[in-house]
């Protein structure tokens, strides 16, 4: 009888211990699940080198997001292969909301139509968080070119045997796409000359080694204000706040040419809904900040917030439009 009581008592105590351990485990799991996001620094990958225009934008946005989230948002530069290195890194990162990507059309639409194969899919590999802004491209001329407006340039080029050449900051870049859009719309005979970056193209434009280039407003402003190059037209829908005196290509008589580099923050596909919603709300709140907007404008960006829901239709429409241009102009990056 005593042995039976002992056995029953032992089993009862064992059950109590097991129950207590299970309760502790559940409490620990519930506590971990209830841990508010973010509880550690968030990484914002910029697929360009430090000091470039997109890097500047990334640091401006990251600073404000840090305030909104109450946690550090750290910019990490991962340049290479036309933004492919950085985009692929983020696409393959854990979808926990702690690794984000800030990039523009180069990553999400230009690469999709200029590379035969990509290690990521612009739609299937990412969850959009929100658009933060844009920057225009601009048609520039060396002072030796007589024209001071786009209509004047059209007349000058059409009267010149063999036409003119224009430089871009690389084959298969937004710069070339904008140049080819202008070429097709105006009927000008323009020969594309790709450079390895904006700086060498600008140097040759200033040095009169090439008569025309298409560059970003960010890169153009100092040279335009110094009188070293002439600004003929911007490709955006509205005039740049940094160069309000320069008309758009559409205002100049070619309404089909509207093209800007838009910047969006995305996360790896599969981020939990509560985390994604927190990030989306943080970006929306950050973009309302007047100081951030002023900083963006001062650096050549137009603050233009748009929600994550616009990502898919925008990218699909952009890919469709750019594919037609790439096919017509035989634009390839590989």
N, C-alpha and C positions, 0 to 999 in steps of 0.2 A: 504493500500500500504506500509505504513511504517512497519507494523507488518510483512508483507511478506519479506521485505528487511532484517529485523532483523533476521528472521528465516533462510533465505538463508545465511546471513553472519555468523550466529552461526554454521550452518552445515559446511560451508567452513572452518571456523577456527578449528572446531572439526576434520575435515578431515586432515587438516594440522598437527595438534598435533598428531593424530594417525599415520600419515605417518612418522613424525619425530621420534616417539617412536619406530616404526618398524625399521626405518633406524638405530637407535642407537642399538637396539637389534641385528640386523644383523651384524653391525660393531663389537659388543662385541663378537658375536659367531665366526666371521671370525678371530678376534684377538686371541681368545682362541684356535681355530683350527690351527692357524699359529704359535702358541707358539712352539719354537724349543724343541726337545727332546734331553736330559733330562733337565727338569727345577727344579728338586729336587733330593735328593740322591737316588741311586739305591741300592737295597738290594740283596746281593749275599748269598744265603743260602747254608751252608755246613752241610750235615746230619751226622756229626761226632762231637765228643767233641773237645773243644779248646786244642791246643797243639799237636794234632795228625798230621800225615803226610798230610792228605787231607786238614786240616785246614791251615797248613803252605803253601800249594800250593794255596789255596783260597786267602790268604792274599797277596802272591806275585802277583798273577794275578789281584786282586782287586786294588792294588796300581798303577799298570800300566794302567789299564782301567780308573781309576780316572783321570789320566793325559790326556788320549786320548779323553775321553768324556767331560772333563772340568767340571765334577760334581763328588761328592764323591760316591764311590762304597764301601758300608759297609758290611763286613762279619758278618753274623748272624748264629750261631751254633744251629742246631736243631737235636740232635742225638736221636737215639732210634729205636728199632725193625729192626735192619739191614738196616738202612737208610730209612725205610718206613715212619717214622714220618715226616722227612724233605721233602721227595719227595711228599707225599700227601699234605703237607702244600702248596708247590709251585703249584702243579697241581690244587688246588682249589683257588688259589689267582687270583686277577684281571689280565686279560691278557693285561696289559698296558705297559709292558716292565720294570716296576720298581721293580719286584721281579723275580730273577733268581735263578737257582740251579746249583751248581757245584758238580758233583759226577762221579762215575765210573761204571764198569760193574755190581757191586753188585746191584745197583739200577735198571739198565735197562735190564739186561739179567739174572743174577744169581737169583734174586728174582722171576723173571717170571717163572723159571723152578723149583724152590724149595718151593714156597708157593702155596697152592691150590687156594687161593684167595688174590688179592691185591686191595687196594682202588684206585689205579691208573693204567693206561695202559701205558706201556713204549713208545708206538707209538702214540696212540690217545690222550694222556693227555698233550703232550708237543710239542713245536716248538723248534727245535734245533737252536743253535746260532753258535756253532763251537767247535771243539776238540782242546784241549790245550796241551796234553801230555800223557805220560804213565809211568808206573813203573813196573819193572820186579819182578817176584817171584823167589825165590832161594831155592834150596835144600841144607840143612845144616846138618852137622854131628857133634856129640860129638867127641873130640879127641881120645876117647877110641875106636872108630870105626877105623878099620885098613885102610879102603879105603880112598883114597884122590881124586879119580875121580869117575864119575858115572859108567863107565865100571867095575872098580874095585869093586864098591859097589854091582853091579849086581852079580858078582862072589861070593862075601862074603855072600850076603843074600841067594843065591841059595844053598850055602854049609851049611847054618845054619838051623838046624831043627826048624820048627815053624816060620821061617822068622824073620822079625823085625817089630817094630812099628814106626809110624811117627806121630808127632803132628802137628796140624793145629791151627789157631787162631779162630776156630769155625766151627760147623757143617753147611754145606751149604754155606760156604764162598769160595772166590776165592782160598784161601789156600788149601782147601780140593779138589777143582776141579783140581788144578795143581798136587796135590799129586796123585789123581786117574788117571790122564793122564799119569804120569810117571809110575805108577804101571802097567797100561794096556799095555803101549808100551814096557816096559822092561820084563814083566812077573815075576817081583819080588813078593814074598809073603809079603805084607805089611799090617799091621793092623792100621787102622786110630784111633787116639786118639784126640778128639776135646777138645780144651781149651776155656776158656772165655776170649779171647784176646791174643795178641801177647806176652805181658810181661810175663804171667805165663808159656807160652809154652817155651819161651826163657830161663827162669829161670831153668826150668826142664831139658832143653837141656844142659845148662852149668853145671848143677849139676849132669849130667849123670843119671837122672831119666828116660830119654827117649833117644834113640840113634839118631833119625832123626827128623827134622821138615821141613816144608815148610813155609817160611815167606817172607816178602817184603825185597827188597834190602835196603830200608831206615832203617828198623829195624836191619838188619844183619850187615851192614857196621862196626859200632863201635866194635861189638863182634868179627868179622872176623879179623879186623886190630889189635885187642888186643890179638889175638891168642886163644881166649876162645872157638871158634867153627871153624869148617872147612867148606868152601864153595865148594860144588861139581859141581854145574851147575846152570845156570839161565835159566828160561823158555822163555825168550824173543827171538825175531828173531835175534837180534844183542847183543853183549856183553854190559854190563853196563859200562858207562863211569866212575862210581865210583869204579868198580871192574873189570878192563879190563883184568886181568889175569885169570878170571874165565870163562871157556868155556860155551857155550849154551848147552842145552840138545840136540838140533839138531846136533851141532858139535860133541857131544859125541856119536853119532851113532843112534839117535832116532829123525829123522826129522819130525815126526808127532806131536811132542810136541812143540808147539809154542803158548804161552799164556801170555798175559800181562794185567795189569789193565789199561784201557784207561780212560781218564778223559774228560768230555764234559760239556759245559755250555748249559742249556736249559731254556726255558721260558714256562709259561702256554700256552696251545693251544689257538690260536685266537689273537695273538698280531698283531696289524695293520702292514701292509707291510712296510710303511716308517720307523716305529720304529724298526721293526725286521731288516731291512736293515742297519740301523744306528748301531745297536748292533753287527751285523755280521761283518761290516766293522771295528768297534772298536776292536773286538777280533783279526781279521786278522792283523791289524796294531800293536796291543800290542805284538803279538807273534813274530814279527820281531825284537823286541828290544833285543839287545845283553845282556844288564844288567839283564833283566828278564830271558833270557835263562840260563845265568850263575848261577843265583840264584836257578833256578829249578834243574840244574845239581848238584849243591852243596848240595841240599837236597834230592837227589836220584831220581829225575824225568828226563825223557827224553823229551825235548821240541818237540812236534810233532803236528803242526797245521794241521787241516783238516776242510774243509768247512761244513756247515750245510747239504748240499746235500748228504753227506756220512752217515749221521746219520741212516736213515731208513735201507738201505742195510746192514750196519755194525751190527746193533742191531738184525735184523732178522736172519742174518747168525750166529751170536753169540748164539742166543736163540736156533736155530736148532742144533748147535754143542753141546752146553751144555746140552740140553734136552737128547740127546743120552747118554752122560756120566752119567747124573743123574739117568737115568733109569737103566743103566748097573750096577752102584755102589749103587743104592737105596739111593741116596742123597736127604734128605728132611730137610726143616727148620721148618716145623710145623707138 
